């Protein structure tokens, strides 16, 4: 099943924070060029608590393509502000189980990105304080080896190329998501105005038809209802 669609739609301009690749202190790796289209590089190590990134930057960009498309999902664990939509060329969206084990949180496959020339993944660029990156790593199971932080290039409405932090699942076996996980992704795509054709592709994703309880989904739904009530 193909999940991508070619589309030239963009939304919101987005200005990157000061470069993350300037001269680094001892705890950082040296500068390196931006990765080419479709290339993946490991994300730089997080600065020690209380330390700034090179150049005094305290902000980082994060590209979300799965459940963290939805503002209320992301804000359960990390403070962030939306910077705009963007596309990641030469990748496709996929779902699976880390080492074949079904997620005990979502009860189905979870999202990842894989290199695929000619395809593209749409998502949202979030701007967050570097102090929140450790919380994001925890949410993604980095310490357990489930996801690995990576640096990727995404394209902004202004035609700029931003280097963003994102995550890729390691050692996974393909498998469909639960209906609840899929719904959160689709809600996030609609909330942020991803291209209509891309939203249709997301809606067409087959699920595993899991019908049991998903506590985090209930928590997210409650947060969405509260958010709507606050803006009513």
DAZIGI-V685885 format. One record per helix or strand of 3 or more residues. SS is the DSSP state (helix for helix, strand for strand). FROM is the first residue (numbers start at 1). LEN is the number of residues. If there is no record, write none. Layout:
[[SS:FROM:LEN] [SS:FROM:LEN]]
This chain:
[[helix:54:3] [strand:59:6] [helix:67:3] [helix:71:4] [strand:81:18] [strand:110:20] [helix:130:10] [strand:147:9] [strand:161:9] [strand:172:3] [helix:179:13] [helix:196:8] [helix:215:16]]
